[in-house]
Amino acid sequence: MKKKRTHQFKKIILKIFCGVFLVWIFGFFMFLVDAFTIFHTPPPTDGIVALTGGSGRIDASIRLLEIGYGKYLLISGVGQKATLTDLEKQLSHPIKEKYRNNIILGHNAASTFGNAVETAAWVHCYNLKSLIIVTSNYHIRRAMLEIKTILPQIKLYPFVVQPLALKSIYHLSYIRLFFIEYNKWLAAYIGLIHTRHSDIGLLDKTYEAIR
């Protein structure tokens, strides 16, 4: 009888494991599909945030600023010594002079967590109520989640930049990138990793740097 119960218990554990695995695999498939979904054009907002780390993000955010989709632009996660002139050398077109004073460079973020904290400091400094978040298609879900965690009262709208190198996912390195990002997003979604409201020290440090 004891062996029978042990066998039944193992079967239940195996079924649970298989069920979780299938849900995880299905979630990854949906994550891939979602990454290549075309988002609606966002409405005009108070501010635009470009998260550095992928091609085309800064270019897209400056175009949004210049055509009136936001009053201010935060480029989060640039190098400590980088200037707007340095960034401009990498752009497809020069920045129009009248918009230069509306662009803030954030030097304190080195991760998506840091992007969220830097964005929060900027939002409070400028008293913004709505934002467009500009990042790559594989990164947008986690970026939105992290920023929403620390800024639940702010309206967020995604603007996805699809890197030219990722036009097709039929390459092992691309699948690996999406696989890693999917698991990071999943961990953030269930609360294993996320931006913490208690991290006041970093928030204050970033606020002082931006101000």
LINTASUL-V946062 format. One record per residue. N is the residue number from 0. PHI is phi as a letter, one per 30 degrees, with the letter a starting at -180 (* if undefined). Layout:
((N	PHI) (N	PHI))
This chain:
((0	*) (1	d) (2	d) (3	d) (4	d) (5	d) (6	d) (7	d) (8	d) (9	d) (10	d) (11	d) (12	d) (13	d) (14	d) (15	d) (16	d) (17	d) (18	d) (19	d) (20	d) (21	d) (22	d) (23	d) (24	d) (25	d) (26	d) (27	d) (28	d) (29	d) (30	d) (31	d) (32	d) (33	d) (34	d) (35	c) (36	d) (37	d) (38	d) (39	d) (40	d) (41	d) (42	d) (43	e) (44	b) (45	d) (46	a) (47	b) (48	b) (49	c) (50	c) (51	d) (52	k) (53	b) (54	d) (55	i) (56	d) (57	d) (58	e) (59	d) (60	d) (61	d) (62	d) (63	d) (64	d) (65	d) (66	c) (67	j) (68	d) (69	a) (70	d) (71	b) (72	b) (73	c) (74	c) (75	c) (76	j) (77	d) (78	d) (79	e) (80	c) (81	d) (82	c) (83	d) (84	d) (85	d) (86	d) (87	d) (88	d) (89	c) (90	d) (91	d) (92	a) (93	d) (94	d) (95	d) (96	e) (97	d) (98	c) (99	d) (100	d) (101	c) (102	c) (103	c) (104	c) (105	c) (106	c) (107	c) (108	d) (109	b) (110	a) (111	d) (112	e) (113	d) (114	e) (115	d) (116	d) (117	d) (118	d) (119	d) (120	d) (121	d) (122	d) (123	d) (124	d) (125	c) (126	h) (127	d) (128	c) (129	b) (130	b) (131	c) (132	c) (133	c) (134	a) (135	d) (136	d) (137	d) (138	c) (139	d) (140	d) (141	d) (142	d) (143	d) (144	d) (145	d) (146	d) (147	d) (148	d) (149	c) (150	b) (151	d) (152	d) (153	c) (154	d) (155	c) (156	b) (157	d) (158	b) (159	c) (160	c) (161	c) (162	e) (163	e) (164	d) (165	c) (166	d) (167	b) (168	c) (169	d) (170	b) (171	e) (172	d) (173	d) (174	d) (175	d) (176	e) (177	d) (178	d) (179	d) (180	d) (181	d) (182	d) (183	d) (184	d) (185	d) (186	d) (187	d) (188	d) (189	c) (190	j) (191	d) (192	b) (193	a) (194	d) (195	c) (196	d) (197	d) (198	d) (199	d) (200	e) (201	d) (202	d) (203	d) (204	d) (205	d) (206	e) (207	d) (208	d) (209	d) (210	d))
